[in-house]
């Protein structure tokens, strides 16, 4: 009985609100907009949706989250992470001026309520148990948000490449610095299990490799340029490992998207072998892309969000700094 009481207290204390929403989708209005009654119960009445039910809880698409009542930009997918609380969580805001904080004593204890600064819509609550670098957790109701997907100009003209070169935290950090690279998405490819988790991939039984999906503008950077960066950023002579990261999921691999990429990848590999750039044999796999599953959100921008993590300090940062020095002329402008 004691455990049940404690659990209930913790759920109330750490949730976005005390009132739990269980309403129909009848129409109502707030800030001059006709909105479903369940949405108005959140933004107008300060209610909350039930945990683990919000449509943006496990949402992984890249883009921005805006206020449902006035369209003010509030949060970015870059700052979204899985807090385990049951509500969408962000460790930062897009613009500090767009989210206001108010003291909330509605439960008899002090909490920090967060509201849209533009229209005063209730969003959720702010807690100090989030990840670095802010240490904050913006606990937000999905009902208070709209999502705007990442817009890439002339996306139809963009190309994609998929590389595996050890831990995808390092690959993402390096390739994201290159001019012409629009987006880098950490994920899993080459295996047999649909929608694998990070834990499943690390067990080594899925056949997947940790990879980075790179969206790039060929008018600015070529696939050959990306291949050059790929060969540099890791040791392609190490079979199923990179340094102390050991396992089939850390293999060196190029997943080509079309025959042109296949030809270029094989040609580059043959040239490297002919020039004997490495003393040992290159073991890089070159295979067609059969699948790609985006990784969990906490893997995105891992170095930027976890600069003090020992792995980042000792493993990723030295490679990242060396990469930027070598490819100085190909980097994005600061």
ZISUL-V945633 format. One record per backbone hydrogen bond with DSSP energy under -1.0 kcal/mol. NH is the residue of the N-H (numbers start at 1). CO is the residue of the C=O. E is the energy in kcal/mol with one decimal. If there is no record, write none. Layout:
# ZISUL-V945633
nh->NH co->CO e->E
nh->NH co->CO e->E
This chain:
# ZISUL-V945633
nh->5 co->1 e->-2.1
nh->6 co->2 e->-2.2
nh->7 co->3 e->-2.4
nh->8 co->4 e->-2.3
nh->9 co->5 e->-2.1
nh->10 co->6 e->-2.4
nh->11 co->7 e->-2.2
nh->12 co->8 e->-1.9
nh->13 co->9 e->-2.6
nh->14 co->10 e->-2.4
nh->21 co->48 e->-3.2
nh->28 co->35 e->-3.1
nh->30 co->33 e->-2.0
nh->33 co->30 e->-2.0
nh->35 co->28 e->-3.3
nh->37 co->26 e->-4.5
nh->40 co->36 e->-2.3
nh->41 co->37 e->-2.1
nh->43 co->39 e->-2.6
nh->44 co->40 e->-2.3
nh->45 co->40 e->-1.4
nh->46 co->42 e->-1.2
nh->47 co->41 e->-2.8
nh->48 co->19 e->-1.0
nh->52 co->86 e->-2.9
nh->53 co->50 e->-1.2
nh->57 co->54 e->-1.4
nh->64 co->148 e->-2.5
nh->65 co->75 e->-3.4
nh->66 co->146 e->-2.5
nh->67 co->72 e->-2.3
nh->68 co->144 e->-2.2
nh->71 co->67 e->-2.2
nh->74 co->65 e->-2.5
nh->75 co->65 e->-2.1
nh->77 co->63 e->-2.6
nh->79 co->76 e->-1.3
nh->81 co->89 e->-2.1
nh->90 co->138 e->-1.2
nh->91 co->79 e->-2.1
nh->94 co->74 e->-3.0
nh->98 co->95 e->-2.3
nh->100 co->115 e->-2.7
nh->102 co->113 e->-2.5
nh->104 co->111 e->-3.0
nh->108 co->105 e->-1.9
nh->111 co->104 e->-2.4
nh->113 co->102 e->-3.1
nh->114 co->124 e->-2.1
nh->115 co->100 e->-2.3
nh->116 co->121 e->-2.6
nh->117 co->98 e->-2.3
nh->120 co->116 e->-2.0
nh->122 co->43 e->-2.1
nh->123 co->114 e->-2.4
nh->124 co->114 e->-1.5
nh->125 co->139 e->-2.0
nh->126 co->112 e->-2.7
nh->127 co->137 e->-2.4
nh->130 co->135 e->-1.7
nh->135 co->131 e->-2.9
nh->137 co->127 e->-3.1
nh->138 co->90 e->-3.3
nh->139 co->125 e->-2.8
nh->140 co->88 e->-2.5
nh->141 co->123 e->-2.5
nh->144 co->141 e->-1.3
nh->145 co->142 e->-2.1
nh->146 co->66 e->-2.4
nh->148 co->64 e->-3.3
nh->150 co->62 e->-2.7
nh->155 co->152 e->-1.3
nh->157 co->154 e->-2.3
nh->158 co->155 e->-1.4
nh->159 co->216 e->-2.9
nh->161 co->214 e->-2.0
nh->163 co->212 e->-1.9
nh->164 co->253 e->-3.1
nh->171 co->167 e->-1.3
nh->172 co->168 e->-2.3
nh->173 co->169 e->-1.7
nh->174 co->170 e->-2.1
nh->175 co->171 e->-2.5
nh->176 co->172 e->-2.0
nh->177 co->174 e->-1.5
nh->178 co->175 e->-1.5
nh->179 co->330 e->-3.0
nh->181 co->178 e->-1.9
nh->182 co->215 e->-2.5
nh->183 co->215 e->-1.6
nh->185 co->213 e->-2.9
nh->187 co->211 e->-2.4
nh->188 co->293 e->-2.1
nh->189 co->209 e->-1.7
nh->192 co->206 e->-2.7
nh->201 co->197 e->-2.3
nh->202 co->198 e->-2.4
nh->203 co->199 e->-1.1
nh->204 co->201 e->-1.5
nh->209 co->189 e->-3.0
nh->210 co->249 e->-2.9
nh->211 co->187 e->-2.7
nh->212 co->163 e->-2.5
nh->213 co->185 e->-3.0
nh->214 co->161 e->-3.5
nh->215 co->183 e->-3.0
nh->216 co->159 e->-2.7
nh->217 co->180 e->-2.8
nh->220 co->217 e->-2.1
nh->221 co->217 e->-2.7
nh->226 co->222 e->-1.7
nh->227 co->223 e->-2.4
nh->228 co->224 e->-2.2
nh->229 co->225 e->-2.0
nh->230 co->226 e->-2.7
nh->231 co->227 e->-2.6
nh->232 co->228 e->-1.4
nh->233 co->229 e->-2.3
nh->238 co->235 e->-1.4
nh->242 co->245 e->-2.4
nh->245 co->242 e->-2.1
nh->247 co->240 e->-2.9
nh->250 co->247 e->-1.9
nh->251 co->248 e->-1.5
nh->253 co->164 e->-2.7
nh->254 co->285 e->-3.1
nh->255 co->162 e->-2.4
nh->256 co->287 e->-2.0
nh->262 co->258 e->-1.9
nh->263 co->259 e->-2.6
nh->264 co->260 e->-2.4
nh->265 co->261 e->-2.8
nh->266 co->262 e->-2.5
nh->267 co->263 e->-2.4
nh->268 co->264 e->-2.4
nh->269 co->265 e->-2.2
nh->270 co->266 e->-2.5
nh->271 co->267 e->-1.9
nh->272 co->268 e->-2.1
nh->273 co->269 e->-2.3
nh->274 co->270 e->-2.3
nh->275 co->271 e->-2.1
nh->277 co->272 e->-1.6
nh->283 co->236 e->-3.0
nh->285 co->252 e->-2.7
nh->287 co->254 e->-2.4
nh->289 co->256 e->-2.1
nh->293 co->188 e->-2.3
nh->295 co->186 e->-2.9
nh->299 co->296 e->-2.0
nh->300 co->297 e->-1.6
nh->302 co->299 e->-1.1
nh->305 co->301 e->-2.2
nh->306 co->302 e->-1.7
nh->309 co->306 e->-1.5
nh->313 co->309 e->-2.7
nh->314 co->310 e->-2.8
nh->315 co->311 e->-2.3
nh->316 co->311 e->-1.7
nh->317 co->312 e->-3.4
nh->319 co->315 e->-1.1
nh->320 co->316 e->-3.1
nh->321 co->317 e->-2.9
nh->322 co->318 e->-2.0
nh->323 co->319 e->-2.7
nh->324 co->320 e->-2.2
nh->325 co->321 e->-1.7
nh->326 co->322 e->-2.3
nh->327 co->323 e->-2.6
nh->330 co->327 e->-2.1
nh->331 co->328 e->-1.1
nh->332 co->177 e->-2.7
